[in-house]
Amino acid sequence: MVDATHKRFTASDRSYHAIIKKEAHNMAVNAGFDEKTTAELDLILAEITSNLHKYTKDGEILVGHFNKGDEDYIELISIDNGPGIADLQRVMSDGFSSSNTMGHGLGSIKRLSDKFEVYSHKGWGTILLSRVYKVKPEKKRREKLAVTVNAVVVAKPSEVTSGDGFYFKTTNQYVKLLVADGLGHGPEANKAVNEAVKVFKQCPHHSPIEIIRYIHPEVRKTRGLVGTVVVFDLENRQIKIAGVGNISAKLLGGVVQKAHLAYNGIIGHNIPNTMNDQVAAFADFNQLILCSDGIRSRWEPGKLPGISRADASIQAAAIYKDFGRQTDDMSVVIAKF
C-alpha cells in the first residue's frame, strides 16, 4: 500500500519520548531487524530525544522503514527550531558538552548509525538524519544509480493514513515517477492514490501525458486525485514531465531553476483534452523537487546555505519544516539525477 513514508512524533514534551522509542523499536522488530541492530536503534533514539529535550524547542522526529531492493533500513529524522549548532565539528567529538553532561550525544549517534548527517543553521535550527540498515551496507564502492528518489510524506496530524503518495519504477531506459494527492485526506484519499499507483505500475507508455490519460478512466470510481508524472529517459538524457492539479515541481541546476506548470483538472473526473509534455535536458539540471499542496505554494529549496549539498532526505525535511501547513497531508519528493 502506498502511504506516508514517515510517522511523525512530537518530541517537545518529554512524556512522549518513551512512546517514540517504543514505536521505532516495534517498527524494526516487525521489519525483521535483529536484536543487536534494534538495540542500537534504541540507543540512537535515546540520544536524539535527550538532545531535543536539552537544547531545543518544538522538536519532532520522523520515523520510517524503507525497503529498496538491497537496501532495507529504518530512517530517523530529527527536526527542531532550536538555536542551531555554531561549531558542528566540535560538537561531533565524543565527550563534548555544552551543558556539563557526558556529551557523547552526536558522536554516539554517528558511530551507531550506518548513515549519519546533520544540517544546522544559526537561529534556524537543526535537522539530524540517521539510517540503520538491516544488513550493514558494504563499504566497497557501489555503482551510482542514474536517478535516486527520496521523500518525506507525512499524514495530516490526527489521520492514520496519508492521502499523498508516490511511486517510481525503473527499466533499462526509463525511470518513471508518479507523485499524487488524493482529494481531501484520510482513507478515501489514500484509496484514490493507491488505485492510481496500481494502474501506473501496469502502464506501458513512456510519455507523462499518455500515462495520465491511461490512469484517468481507471480511477473514476474513486474521489479522484491530482498528480504529476515524470519520465527520466536515460538513453536520450531527457526529463519529461506533466501534471494535472496542484502538485508543484521545480527543476534545479547549478545556476538555473525552472518551475513546472501543471494543467487544471482532477484525474478521474476531468482533465484537459489538449496537454503536452514539458521536456528538459539532464545537462541543464540535476535535481527535481515535487511538493503537494500540504506544502505552502511559495516554498523555496535553496534559501539555506549549503542545503543543496545535503542528503535528499534532509533537503526534503527542511522544506517540510519551513513550509508544511500541518493542516493537510504533506509530501516532498526529491529526485537526483
SULTAMO-V485705 format. One record per residue. N is the residue number from 0. PHI is phi in degrees with one decimal (NA if undefined). PSI is psi as a letter, one per 40 degrees, with the letter a starting at -180 (* if undefined). OMEGA is omega in degrees with one decimal (none if undefined). Layout:
# SULTAMO-V485705
N:PHI:PSI:OMEGA / N:PHI:PSI:OMEGA
This chain:
# SULTAMO-V485705
0:NA:h:175.9 / 1:-81.9:h:-175.6 / 2:-150.7:a:177.4 / 3:-57.7:i:177.1 / 4:-79.0:d:-175.8 / 5:-132.9:i:166.8 / 6:-90.7:h:-177.5 / 7:-102.3:h:178.1 / 8:-129.1:h:173.6 / 9:-71.7:h:-176.9 / 10:-119.8:e:-177.5 / 11:-71.2:d:178.9 / 12:-104.8:h:-176.1 / 13:-61.2:d:-178.0 / 14:-67.2:e:179.8 / 15:-85.0:e:-171.6 / 16:-61.1:d:180.0 / 17:-64.5:d:178.7 / 18:-65.8:d:-180.0 / 19:-61.4:d:-179.3 / 20:-60.9:d:-179.1 / 21:-64.7:d:-179.1 / 22:-63.3:d:180.0 / 23:-65.7:d:178.3 / 24:-60.2:d:-179.4 / 25:-65.3:d:177.8 / 26:-60.3:d:-179.9 / 27:-67.3:d:-180.0 / 28:-62.1:d:-179.0 / 29:-65.4:d:179.3 / 30:-86.2:e:175.7 / 31:88.1:e:176.6 / 32:-69.1:i:-178.5 / 33:-74.6:i:-173.7 / 34:-62.7:d:-179.0 / 35:-64.3:d:-179.2 / 36:-66.0:d:178.7 / 37:-65.1:d:177.2 / 38:-64.3:d:176.9 / 39:-64.6:d:177.0 / 40:-62.3:d:177.4 / 41:-58.6:d:-179.2 / 42:-67.1:d:178.3 / 43:-61.0:d:-179.6 / 44:-65.8:d:177.3 / 45:-60.8:d:179.1 / 46:-68.7:d:-179.5 / 47:-62.8:d:-178.5 / 48:-66.1:d:177.0 / 49:-62.9:d:179.2 / 50:-64.4:d:178.8 / 51:-62.2:d:-179.8 / 52:-66.0:d:-174.1 / 53:-78.7:d:-164.2 / 54:-118.8:e:-169.7 / 55:-130.0:a:172.7 / 56:-137.0:i:177.6 / 57:54.4:f:-179.0 / 58:-76.7:i:172.6 / 59:-146.3:i:-179.8 / 60:-128.8:h:174.3 / 61:-103.5:h:-178.1 / 62:-125.4:h:-179.5 / 63:-143.4:i:175.0 / 64:-111.4:h:-177.6 / 65:-125.7:h:176.3 / 66:-129.2:g:-176.6 / 67:-112.3:g:179.1 / 68:67.4:b:-179.3 / 69:-86.5:e:177.5 / 70:-115.2:h:179.6 / 71:-128.8:h:-172.4 / 72:-150.1:i:170.1 / 73:-97.6:h:179.2 / 74:-113.1:h:176.1 / 75:-115.3:h:176.0 / 76:-125.6:h:177.5 / 77:-99.3:h:-177.3 / 78:-127.5:h:177.4 / 79:-143.9:i:176.5 / 80:-110.7:f:-177.9 / 81:-77.4:a:-175.1 / 82:-74.8:e:-174.3 / 83:84.0:i:-178.0 / 84:-111.0:h:-175.4 / 85:-69.7:d:-177.1 / 86:-125.1:g:-173.3 / 87:-64.1:d:-178.3 / 88:-62.7:d:179.4 / 89:-67.8:d:-179.0 / 90:-66.4:d:-179.9 / 91:-68.6:e:-177.6 / 92:-73.7:h:175.0 / 93:-57.5:h:177.9 / 94:98.9:e:178.0 / 95:-76.2:i:176.2 / 96:-150.5:i:174.9 / 97:-105.0:e:-177.6 / 98:-138.7:f:176.4 / 99:60.6:f:175.9 / 100:-110.9:a:-175.6 / 101:-58.4:d:174.7 / 102:74.6:f:179.9 / 103:-93.1:e:-169.7 / 104:-51.2:c:-173.9 / 105:-64.8:d:177.8 / 106:-61.7:d:178.5 / 107:-67.5:d:179.9 / 108:-62.0:d:179.5 / 109:-61.7:d:-176.9 / 110:-67.6:d:-177.8 / 111:-84.2:e:-177.4 / 112:-87.9:i:172.1 / 113:-83.9:d:173.1 / 114:-135.0:h:-176.8 / 115:-141.4:h:176.5 / 116:-155.3:i:177.7 / 117:-130.4:h:169.6 / 118:-120.5:h:-178.3 / 119:-143.7:i:178.7 / 120:-141.0:h:-175.6 / 121:-57.9:h:179.0 / 122:81.3:e:-178.3 / 123:-107.1:d:-179.0 / 124:125.8:a:-173.3 / 125:-141.5:i:170.0 / 126:-121.0:h:179.8 / 127:-116.6:h:178.8 / 128:-117.0:h:175.2 / 129:-134.5:h:174.0 / 130:-120.1:h:177.5 / 131:-122.7:h:-174.5 / 132:-92.1:i:174.7 / 133:-64.0:d:173.9 / 134:-115.4:h:-173.9 / 135:-57.4:h:-178.2 / 136:-66.5:i:178.7 / 137:-68.5:i:-177.4 / 138:-82.5:e:178.9 / 139:-65.1:i:-177.2 / 140:-64.3:h:-179.1 / 141:-103.5:i:177.9 / 142:-65.8:h:-178.3 / 143:-78.1:h:179.8 / 144:-71.2:i:-179.8 / 145:-66.4:d:179.5 / 146:-136.1:h:174.1 / 147:-118.8:i:-177.3 / 148:-126.3:h:174.1 / 149:-128.3:i:-176.1 / 150:-150.1:i:165.0 / 151:-122.9:h:177.0 / 152:-121.3:h:-174.6 / 153:-126.2:h:178.9 / 154:-69.4:i:174.7 / 155:-54.6:h:176.9 / 156:-50.9:h:-178.6 / 157:87.1:e:176.8 / 158:-90.5:i:-179.7 / 159:-85.1:d:-177.0 / 160:-127.2:i:-175.6 / 161:-102.1:i:173.3 / 162:-88.8:e:171.7 / 163:-95.8:i:176.1 / 164:-169.3:i:176.8 / 165:-148.3:i:177.1 / 166:-154.3:i:173.8 / 167:-135.5:i:179.7 / 168:-135.2:i:-172.5 / 169:-127.3:h:169.7 / 170:-124.1:a:180.0 / 171:-62.7:d:-176.4 / 172:-105.5:d:-171.5 / 173:-128.9:i:161.8 / 174:-118.0:h:-176.6 / 175:-115.9:h:-173.9 / 176:-127.9:h:172.9 / 177:-119.6:h:172.3 / 178:-117.5:h:-171.1 / 179:-136.2:i:178.6 / 180:-137.4:h:176.4 / 181:-67.7:i:-178.3 / 182:-59.3:h:-177.1 / 183:76.7:a:179.6 / 184:-157.0:i:179.2 / 185:87.7:a:-171.8 / 186:-58.8:d:-177.9 / 187:-70.3:d:174.8 / 188:-66.4:d:177.8 / 189:-63.1:d:178.9 / 190:-62.2:d:180.0 / 191:-61.1:d:-179.8 / 192:-66.3:d:-180.0 / 193:-65.6:d:175.6 / 194:-64.9:d:179.1 / 195:-64.5:d:179.6 / 196:-65.8:d:179.5 / 197:-59.9:d:178.6 / 198:-72.2:d:179.3 / 199:-57.7:d:179.7 / 200:-60.7:d:-175.2 / 201:-91.4:e:-171.4 / 202:-67.5:h:-177.6 / 203:-90.2:e:-171.7 / 204:-77.0:i:-179.8 / 205:-116.3:e:176.7 / 206:-104.9:h:178.1 / 207:-53.5:d:179.2 / 208:-62.1:d:-179.9 / 209:-66.7:d:177.0 / 210:-66.0:d:177.9 / 211:-61.7:d:179.1 / 212:-65.0:d:178.5 / 213:-70.0:d:-178.9 / 214:-73.0:d:-169.7 / 215:-47.5:d:-177.6 / 216:-71.3:d:-176.8 / 217:-79.3:e:-178.6 / 218:-117.0:e:-179.3 / 219:-62.0:d:-177.4 / 220:-81.0:e:175.7 / 221:-94.5:i:177.6 / 222:-75.2:e:177.6 / 223:94.4:i:-175.3 / 224:-157.1:i:166.0 / 225:-107.8:i:-176.3 / 226:-163.6:i:175.2 / 227:-125.8:h:178.3 / 228:-113.7:h:177.6 / 229:-124.5:h:175.7 / 230:-120.1:h:174.9 / 231:-93.1:h:179.4 / 232:-89.9:h:-172.9 / 233:-72.0:d:-178.4 / 234:-73.9:d:-178.4 / 235:-95.6:e:177.0 / 236:55.3:f:-178.6 / 237:-129.2:i:171.5 / 238:-112.5:h:176.1 / 239:-114.5:h:-174.1 / 240:-142.3:i:174.8 / 241:-155.5:i:-179.4 / 242:-148.6:i:173.2 / 243:-124.9:h:-179.5 / 244:96.9:a:-165.6 / 245:-95.5:f:163.2 / 246:-88.3:h:-179.5 / 247:-88.7:i:-176.4 / 248:-142.9:i:177.8 / 249:-137.2:h:172.3 / 250:-91.6:h:-177.0 / 251:-121.9:h:173.4 / 252:-124.1:a:-178.6 / 253:-61.8:d:-177.7 / 254:-129.8:e:-176.2 / 255:-121.9:i:177.5 / 256:-142.7:h:-176.8 / 257:-135.8:h:178.2 / 258:-86.7:i:175.6 / 259:-99.8:h:179.2 / 260:-101.2:h:-179.8 / 261:-86.2:i:176.0 / 262:-84.9:i:175.1 / 263:-74.6:i:177.1 / 264:141.4:a:178.6 / 265:-135.5:h:178.5 / 266:-67.1:h:-174.8 / 267:102.0:e:-180.0 / 268:-126.7:c:-179.7 / 269:-152.1:h:175.4 / 270:-129.8:i:-177.6 / 271:-63.1:i:176.9 / 272:-71.9:d:-178.1 / 273:-113.9:h:177.0 / 274:-143.0:i:178.8 / 275:-133.8:i:173.5 / 276:-72.6:i:169.1 / 277:-92.7:h:-174.8 / 278:-119.9:h:176.7 / 279:-137.8:i:-177.8 / 280:-98.5:i:174.4 / 281:-54.2:d:-175.0 / 282:-63.6:d:-175.6 / 283:-93.8:e:-174.3 / 284:-139.4:i:176.9 / 285:-135.2:e:-177.2 / 286:-156.2:i:176.0 / 287:-129.6:h:178.5 / 288:-119.6:h:178.3 / 289:-124.5:h:-178.7 / 290:-133.6:i:172.6 / 291:-78.8:i:-178.5 / 292:-77.5:e:168.8 / 293:-73.0:e:172.7 / 294:-102.6:h:-177.3 / 295:-55.8:i:-169.2 / 296:-63.8:d:-178.3 / 297:-94.6:f:179.2 / 298:-62.6:i:179.2 / 299:-128.1:h:-175.8 / 300:-84.6:d:-167.0 / 301:-120.1:e:-177.9 / 302:-72.8:d:-177.4 / 303:-85.5:h:-177.0 / 304:-63.7:h:175.3 / 305:77.4:e:-174.6 / 306:-66.3:d:-178.2 / 307:-66.5:e:178.6 / 308:-89.4:e:-177.6 / 309:-79.3:i:173.1 / 310:-53.4:i:-177.0 / 311:-58.5:d:178.5 / 312:-66.2:d:176.5 / 313:-69.6:d:176.9 / 314:-59.6:d:179.6 / 315:-63.4:d:179.8 / 316:-65.7:d:179.1 / 317:-66.8:d:176.6 / 318:-65.6:d:176.6 / 319:-58.9:d:-178.6 / 320:-60.8:d:-173.0 / 321:-85.8:d:-169.9 / 322:-126.4:e:179.1 / 323:-65.5:h:-177.6 / 324:-76.1:d:-175.2 / 325:63.9:e:176.6 / 326:-120.2:e:-178.3 / 327:-156.3:i:169.4 / 328:-62.3:i:-175.4 / 329:-129.8:h:178.1 / 330:-140.3:h:172.8 / 331:-130.6:h:-178.2 / 332:-119.2:h:-177.2 / 333:-122.2:h:174.5 / 334:-111.3:h:175.9 / 335:-111.2:h:-175.3 / 336:-146.5:*:none
